[in-house]
């Protein structure tokens, strides 16, 4: 795994994008930038085992380098699941395919280089959107989530993880401080933290917990519940009832 040193100089030449440089270090970036990332994947596997039937098809929208689907395939081998990962970044899909072949999971996991807002989701029983919707323009999110709802069958499952913002300004500042402490512990310097925040400023636009719940509920999902939270990182499960 290549270490993330993209912002070690503290210089930001352009907004954050999922290009080849990011793809090369993305796995390390996730582990060091997203608190309890592996715990969320493990809990996602637990949710699928308890909520879904064997033989289901799991779509991961914004799948990046395929880590989530590879781990789900490892954790749920007895459920006979099929996996489809979709991402619009060619570098991410290329790396996902290489990793899948390396772990001999090519027969279980398919990757598609497509735009998640328009890709064909036919056949999806479970949809995962981990840290993905936050990169979609807010005005477009209701239409996107409504499309996810329509694509799922009765009994379908949507699992969403997002970085969130507090609607209370003082708490929000403290949450950010705690998150930056987490990144320091992971070995990121002050320059790297500041530069990454600048690069993401116009790209990653978080909603509050309640805004995310309302977004999912207004699209028809019921119930909608949180199943994990650490400061300003939250995971939701939303069902399309039978």
ROSEKOL-482167 format. One record per residue (C-alpha): x, y, z; residue in one letter; chain; residue number from 0. Coordinates in steps of 0.2 Angstrom, whole numbers, plus 5000, padded with zeros to 4 digits. Example, Ala and Ser with C-alpha at 12.3 -4.5 7.8 and 13.67 -1.06 7.14 Angstrom:
2
R   px   py   pz res chain   n
R 5062 4978 5039   A     A   0
R 5068 4995 5036   S     A   1
END
This chain:
242
R   px   py   pz res chain   n
R 5000 5000 5000   X     A   0
R 5008 5017 4995   X     A   1
R 5008 5030 5008   X     A   2
R 4998 5046 5006   X     A   3
R 5010 5061 5004   X     A   4
R 5000 5071 4992   X     A   5
R 4999 5086 5002   X     A   6
R 5016 5085 5011   X     A   7
R 5022 5101 5004   X     A   8
R 5007 5110 5010   X     A   9
R 5004 5117 4992   X     A  10
R 4987 5116 4984   X     A  11
R 4987 5118 4965   X     A  12
R 4969 5112 4961   X     A  13
R 4953 5106 4969   X     A  14
R 4953 5088 4975   X     A  15
R 4949 5075 4962   X     A  16
R 4950 5056 4960   X     A  17
R 4964 5056 4948   X     A  18
R 4978 5044 4946   X     A  19
R 4989 5052 4959   X     A  20
R 4975 5050 4972   X     A  21
R 4971 5032 4966   X     A  22
R 4989 5027 4969   X     A  23
R 4988 5032 4988   X     A  24
R 4969 5030 4991   X     A  25
R 4969 5015 5001   X     A  26
R 4981 5023 5014   X     A  27
R 4971 5039 5013   X     A  28
R 4955 5030 5018   X     A  29
R 4963 5021 5032   X     A  30
R 4971 5037 5039   X     A  31
R 4957 5050 5035   X     A  32
R 4941 5041 5039   X     A  33
R 4939 5036 5057   X     A  34
R 4933 5018 5060   X     A  35
R 4933 5014 5041   X     A  36
R 4935 4996 5043   X     A  37
R 4923 4995 5057   X     A  38
R 4910 5002 5046   X     A  39
R 4913 4989 5033   X     A  40
R 4912 4975 5046   X     A  41
R 4896 4982 5052   X     A  42
R 4889 4984 5034   X     A  43
R 4893 4965 5032   X     A  44
R 4884 4962 5048   X     A  45
R 4869 4972 5042   X     A  46
R 4868 4963 5026   X     A  47
R 4869 4946 5034   X     A  48
R 4854 4950 5045   X     A  49
R 4844 4960 5033   X     A  50
R 4847 4952 5016   X     A  51
R 4844 4935 5008   X     A  52
R 4857 4924 5000   X     A  53
R 4860 4927 4982   X     A  54
R 4857 4946 4982   X     A  55
R 4867 4958 4971   X     A  56
R 4876 4972 4980   X     A  57
R 4880 4988 4971   X     A  58
R 4894 5000 4978   X     A  59
R 4892 5017 4970   X     A  60
R 4908 5027 4971   X     A  61
R 4917 5011 4974   X     A  62
R 4934 5019 4972   X     A  63
R 4948 5005 4972   X     A  64
R 4935 4991 4977   X     A  65
R 4941 4989 4995   X     A  66
R 4923 4988 5002   X     A  67
R 4917 4975 4990   X     A  68
R 4933 4965 4992   X     A  69
R 4930 4965 5011   X     A  70
R 4912 4960 5010   X     A  71
R 4916 4946 4998   X     A  72
R 4929 4940 5011   X     A  73
R 4917 4942 5026   X     A  74
R 4901 4935 5018   X     A  75
R 4907 4920 5007   X     A  76
R 4893 4909 5012   X     A  77
R 4879 4921 5006   X     A  78
R 4882 4918 4987   X     A  79
R 4882 4937 4984   X     A  80
R 4886 4945 4968   X     A  81
R 4895 4962 4968   X     A  82
R 4895 4977 4956   X     A  83
R 4906 4992 4959   X     A  84
R 4903 5008 4949   X     A  85
R 4915 5024 4949   X     A  86
R 4917 5037 4936   X     A  87
R 4936 5038 4939   X     A  88
R 4946 5027 4927   X     A  89
R 4961 5026 4938   X     A  90
R 4950 5020 4953   X     A  91
R 4942 5006 4942   X     A  92
R 4959 5001 4935   X     A  93
R 4966 4998 4952   X     A  94
R 4950 4990 4959   X     A  95
R 4951 4977 4944   X     A  96
R 4969 4974 4948   X     A  97
R 4966 4971 4966   X     A  98
R 4951 4960 4962   X     A  99
R 4962 4949 4951   X     A 100
R 4976 4948 4964   X     A 101
R 4963 4941 4977   X     A 102
R 4955 4930 4964   X     A 103
R 4938 4938 4966   X     A 104
R 4935 4942 4948   X     A 105
R 4921 4929 4947   X     A 106
R 4911 4938 4961   X     A 107
R 4915 4956 4958   X     A 108
R 4912 4967 4942   X     A 109
R 4918 4984 4940   X     A 110
R 4910 4997 4929   X     A 111
R 4918 5014 4924   X     A 112
R 4902 5024 4924   X     A 113
R 4894 5040 4932   X     A 114
R 4884 5034 4947   X     A 115
R 4871 5047 4944   X     A 116
R 4866 5039 4927   X     A 117
R 4872 5021 4928   X     A 118
R 4861 5007 4925   X     A 119
R 4856 5000 4943   X     A 120
R 4845 4986 4936   X     A 121
R 4847 4970 4947   X     A 122
R 4853 4979 4963   X     A 123
R 4845 4972 4979   X     A 124
R 4857 4982 4990   X     A 125
R 4865 4999 4987   X     A 126
R 4880 5005 4996   X     A 127
R 4885 5024 4995   X     A 128
R 4900 5026 5006   X     A 129
R 4907 5044 5007   X     A 130
R 4899 5047 4990   X     A 131
R 4884 5058 4991   X     A 132
R 4894 5072 4999   X     A 133
R 4903 5075 4982   X     A 134
R 4886 5077 4973   X     A 135
R 4880 5095 4972   X     A 136
R 4867 5097 4985   X     A 137
R 4854 5103 4973   X     A 138
R 4856 5086 4963   X     A 139
R 4855 5075 4979   X     A 140
R 4836 5073 4980   X     A 141
R 4835 5067 4962   X     A 142
R 4849 5055 4965   X     A 143
R 4842 5047 4980   X     A 144
R 4825 5046 4972   X     A 145
R 4833 5036 4958   X     A 146
R 4841 5024 4971   X     A 147
R 4824 5021 4979   X     A 148
R 4816 5018 4962   X     A 149
R 4830 5006 4957   X     A 150
R 4828 4995 4972   X     A 151
R 4815 4981 4974   X     A 152
R 4803 4980 4988   X     A 153
R 4813 4974 5003   X     A 154
R 4829 4983 4996   X     A 155
R 4842 4990 5007   X     A 156
R 4852 5007 5005   X     A 157
R 4868 5009 5016   X     A 158
R 4875 5026 5017   X     A 159
R 4890 5033 5025   X     A 160
R 4894 5052 5025   X     A 161
R 4905 5065 5033   X     A 162
R 4892 5077 5042   X     A 163
R 4891 5095 5048   X     A 164
R 4884 5100 5065   X     A 165
R 4870 5114 5064   X     A 166
R 4877 5121 5080   X     A 167
R 4892 5132 5075   X     A 168
R 4902 5129 5092   X     A 169
R 4900 5111 5091   X     A 170
R 4904 5110 5073   X     A 171
R 4921 5119 5076   X     A 172
R 4925 5107 5091   X     A 173
R 4920 5091 5080   X     A 174
R 4932 5097 5067   X     A 175
R 4946 5100 5080   X     A 176
R 4943 5082 5086   X     A 177
R 4944 5075 5068   X     A 178
R 4960 5085 5065   X     A 179
R 4967 5077 5081   X     A 180
R 4963 5060 5074   X     A 181
R 4972 5065 5058   X     A 182
R 4988 5070 5068   X     A 183
R 4988 5054 5077   X     A 184
R 4988 5045 5060   X     A 185
R 5004 5055 5055   X     A 186
R 4997 5069 5045   X     A 187
R 5006 5086 5047   X     A 188
R 4998 5103 5050   X     A 189
R 5003 5107 5032   X     A 190
R 4994 5092 5025   X     A 191
R 4979 5094 5036   X     A 192
R 4977 5112 5030   X     A 193
R 4981 5109 5012   X     A 194
R 4968 5094 5011   X     A 195
R 4955 5104 5019   X     A 196
R 4958 5118 5006   X     A 197
R 4958 5106 4992   X     A 198
R 4941 5099 4997   X     A 199
R 4933 5115 5002   X     A 200
R 4923 5117 4986   X     A 201
R 4921 5099 4982   X     A 202
R 4915 5090 4998   X     A 203
R 4899 5098 5004   X     A 204
R 4892 5089 5019   X     A 205
R 4874 5089 5026   X     A 206
R 4869 5087 5044   X     A 207
R 4863 5071 5051   X     A 208
R 4845 5077 5050   X     A 209
R 4847 5083 5033   X     A 210
R 4853 5066 5027   X     A 211
R 4839 5057 5036   X     A 212
R 4826 5069 5028   X     A 213
R 4834 5067 5011   X     A 214
R 4832 5048 5012   X     A 215
R 4815 5048 5020   X     A 216
R 4808 5061 5007   X     A 217
R 4813 5049 4993   X     A 218
R 4802 5035 5001   X     A 219
R 4814 5025 5012   X     A 220
R 4806 5020 5028   X     A 221
R 4813 5016 5041   X     A 222
R 4829 5027 5040   X     A 223
R 4841 5025 5055   X     A 224
R 4859 5028 5060   X     A 225
R 4869 5013 5064   X     A 226
R 4886 5021 5067   X     A 227
R 4893 5038 5072   X     A 228
R 4910 5045 5077   X     A 229
R 4910 5064 5079   X     A 230
R 4906 5070 5061   X     A 231
R 4906 5053 5052   X     A 232
R 4889 5044 5051   X     A 233
R 4882 5029 5043   X     A 234
R 4864 5026 5039   X     A 235
R 4853 5011 5034   X     A 236
R 4837 5015 5024   X     A 237
R 4825 5001 5019   X     A 238
R 4812 5000 5005   X     A 239
R 4799 4991 5014   X     A 240
R 4790 4976 5006   X     A 241
END
